[in-house]
Amino acid sequence: MLDPEIRIIKASEDSVKDYEMTSNAGAGSRLLGTLGTADGKGIVTVADRLDADIETVWSAITDPSRLASWWGEVEGDLRLGGEYRAQVYASGWDGTGRIDACDAPRRLRVLTREPDQPDEQSVEVTLTSDGDKTTLVWEERGMPVAYLAGYGAGIQVHVEDLGAYLAGRERCDAGARMGELFPAYEPLAAKVG
């Protein structure tokens, strides 16, 4: 049951409820995400069903050399409680984080801090095996509500880039893809705010 303090707006009823997404979601402006708020901060949840087994997906989100192929450059202590530095390709984000939870191969939670923000944000990725496919749910919490549409588009780009990497394709043109997705997320963000 949802906490009454949490407002969530779904991109589409079937996109999250049934987890019937595919990793080829890059076409058009099909949204994989939901936007919400809790305690005055934003929440973005993006889910997709990836064409790879859970161990392969886990490795792609936790191995720095594999992360460098689709997400960004990561260096540091990548153990529970360890701190790292990352530079993300799609958004240009450059910052630090800490591994807060790691339950291989099902759940990874990191805490990050934006350079100009006093509060930490959390990024939690959960994986569920579905035979030779994996359902991935990527949830970020703690961003300013005014930026929800941008975060929704950006996180979807990350998930799509992961799907492309697992399928042997290149990352998308992040600027162009954000340009397609941002206007589609704006009405959802307006309903949450």
C-alpha positions as CSV (number, residue, x, y, z in Angstrom):
1,M,0.0,0.0,0.0
2,L,1.3,3.4,-0.9
3,D,2.1,5.9,1.8
4,P,-0.5,8.7,1.5
5,E,2.5,11.2,1.5
6,I,3.7,9.7,-1.8
7,R,2.3,10.8,-5.1
8,I,3.1,8.8,-8.2
9,I,2.1,9.4,-11.8
10,K,2.6,6.5,-14.2
11,A,3.8,7.0,-17.7
12,S,1.3,4.4,-18.8
13,E,-0.6,1.8,-16.9
14,D,1.1,-1.2,-18.5
15,S,4.6,0.2,-18.5
16,V,5.3,-0.5,-14.9
17,K,2.4,-2.6,-13.6
18,D,3.0,-5.6,-15.9
19,Y,6.7,-5.1,-16.5
20,E,6.1,-5.9,-20.2
21,M,8.8,-3.6,-21.5
22,T,11.5,-4.5,-23.9
23,S,15.1,-3.3,-24.3
24,N,14.3,-1.9,-27.7
25,A,12.4,1.0,-26.1
26,G,14.5,3.5,-27.9
27,A,11.9,4.1,-30.7
28,G,9.8,7.2,-30.4
29,S,8.8,8.6,-27.1
30,R,7.6,5.5,-25.4
31,L,8.0,6.1,-21.7
32,L,9.3,3.5,-19.3
33,G,9.0,5.6,-16.2
34,T,6.9,6.9,-13.4
35,L,7.3,10.2,-11.5
36,G,6.4,10.9,-7.9
37,T,7.3,12.7,-4.7
38,A,7.9,11.9,-1.1
39,D,8.7,14.4,1.6
40,G,9.0,17.2,-0.9
41,K,11.6,15.5,-3.1
42,G,11.3,13.8,-6.5
43,I,11.2,10.1,-7.3
44,V,11.8,8.6,-10.7
45,T,11.3,4.9,-11.4
46,V,12.1,3.4,-14.8
47,A,11.5,-0.3,-15.5
48,D,12.4,-2.5,-18.5
49,R,12.7,-6.1,-19.4
50,L,16.2,-6.8,-20.7
51,D,17.2,-9.6,-23.1
52,A,19.9,-11.0,-20.8
53,D,20.1,-13.2,-17.8
54,I,20.4,-11.7,-14.3
55,E,24.1,-12.5,-13.9
56,T,25.0,-10.7,-17.1
57,V,22.9,-7.7,-16.2
58,W,24.4,-7.6,-12.7
59,S,27.9,-7.6,-14.1
60,A,27.0,-4.8,-16.5
61,I,25.8,-2.6,-13.6
62,T,28.6,-3.4,-11.2
63,D,31.8,-4.1,-13.2
64,P,33.7,-0.7,-13.9
65,S,35.0,-1.9,-17.2
66,R,31.5,-2.9,-18.4
67,L,29.9,0.3,-16.9
68,A,32.5,2.3,-19.0
69,S,30.9,0.7,-22.1
70,W,27.4,2.2,-21.6
71,W,27.1,4.4,-18.5
72,G,30.2,6.2,-17.5
73,E,33.7,6.1,-15.9
74,V,33.7,4.8,-12.4
75,E,36.7,4.5,-10.0
76,G,37.1,3.9,-6.3
77,D,36.2,1.4,-3.6
78,L,33.2,-0.6,-5.1
79,R,32.4,-2.6,-2.0
80,L,29.6,-2.2,0.5
81,G,30.3,1.1,2.3
82,G,32.9,2.1,-0.2
83,E,33.1,5.4,-2.0
84,Y,33.5,6.0,-5.7
85,R,33.8,8.8,-8.2
86,A,31.9,8.7,-11.5
87,Q,31.5,10.7,-14.7
88,V,28.3,9.8,-16.5
89,Y,28.3,10.0,-20.3
90,A,24.6,10.8,-21.0
91,S,24.2,13.6,-18.5
92,G,27.8,14.8,-17.9
93,W,27.3,14.3,-14.2
94,D,30.6,14.2,-12.3
95,G,30.4,13.4,-8.6
96,T,30.8,11.0,-5.8
97,G,28.8,8.2,-4.3
98,R,28.8,5.5,-1.7
99,I,27.7,1.9,-2.0
100,D,24.8,1.7,0.6
101,A,23.4,-1.8,-0.2
102,C,24.6,-4.7,-2.3
103,D,22.7,-8.0,-2.5
104,A,24.2,-9.7,-5.6
105,P,22.8,-10.3,-8.1
106,R,19.4,-8.7,-7.2
107,R,19.9,-5.2,-5.6
108,L,22.3,-2.4,-5.6
109,R,21.7,0.9,-3.8
110,V,24.1,3.9,-3.9
111,L,23.9,7.3,-2.3
112,T,25.1,10.3,-4.4
113,R,25.4,14.0,-3.7
114,E,25.0,16.7,-6.4
115,P,27.8,19.2,-6.1
116,D,25.3,22.1,-5.5
117,Q,22.8,20.2,-3.3
118,P,23.0,19.6,0.5
119,D,21.0,16.4,0.5
120,E,22.0,13.0,-0.8
121,Q,20.0,11.2,-3.5
122,S,19.6,7.5,-3.7
123,V,19.8,5.2,-6.8
124,E,18.5,1.7,-6.3
125,V,18.6,-0.9,-9.0
126,T,16.7,-4.1,-8.5
127,L,16.8,-7.1,-10.8
128,T,14.4,-10.0,-11.1
129,S,15.2,-13.1,-13.2
130,D,12.7,-14.2,-15.8
131,G,14.3,-17.2,-17.4
132,D,16.9,-15.8,-19.9
133,K,15.6,-12.3,-19.5
134,T,15.8,-9.9,-16.5
135,T,13.4,-7.2,-15.3
136,L,15.3,-4.2,-14.2
137,V,13.8,-1.4,-12.0
138,W,15.9,1.7,-11.6
139,E,14.7,4.1,-8.9
140,E,16.2,7.5,-8.0
141,R,15.0,9.5,-5.0
142,G,15.8,12.9,-3.6
143,M,16.0,15.2,-6.6
144,P,14.3,18.6,-6.7
145,V,10.7,18.2,-7.9
146,A,11.2,21.0,-10.5
147,Y,13.6,18.7,-12.4
148,L,11.5,15.5,-12.5
149,A,10.9,15.6,-16.3
150,G,14.6,15.9,-17.0
151,Y,15.5,13.1,-14.5
152,G,12.8,10.9,-16.0
153,A,14.2,11.4,-19.5
154,G,17.8,11.0,-18.3
155,I,17.2,7.8,-16.3
156,Q,15.3,6.3,-19.2
157,V,18.3,7.1,-21.5
158,H,20.5,5.2,-19.0
159,V,18.2,2.1,-19.0
160,E,17.9,2.2,-22.8
161,D,21.7,2.5,-23.1
162,L,22.1,-0.6,-20.8
163,G,19.7,-2.5,-23.1
164,A,21.6,-1.4,-26.2
165,Y,24.9,-2.5,-24.6
166,L,23.5,-5.9,-23.7
167,A,22.3,-6.3,-27.2
168,G,25.7,-5.4,-28.7
169,R,24.6,-1.9,-29.9
170,E,26.1,1.5,-29.2
171,R,24.8,4.1,-26.7
172,C,22.2,6.5,-28.2
173,D,22.8,10.1,-29.0
174,A,21.9,11.2,-25.5
175,G,21.1,14.8,-26.4
176,A,18.8,13.8,-29.2
177,R,17.1,11.1,-27.1
178,M,16.6,13.5,-24.2
179,G,15.0,15.9,-26.7
180,E,12.5,13.2,-27.6
181,L,11.8,12.1,-24.1
182,F,11.8,15.4,-22.1
183,P,8.6,16.8,-23.7
184,A,6.8,13.4,-23.0
185,Y,7.8,13.5,-19.3
186,E,6.8,17.2,-18.8
187,P,3.0,16.5,-18.5
188,L,3.7,13.8,-15.9
189,A,5.9,16.1,-14.0
190,A,3.3,18.8,-14.0
191,K,0.7,16.4,-12.5
192,V,3.1,15.5,-9.7
193,G,4.3,19.0,-8.8
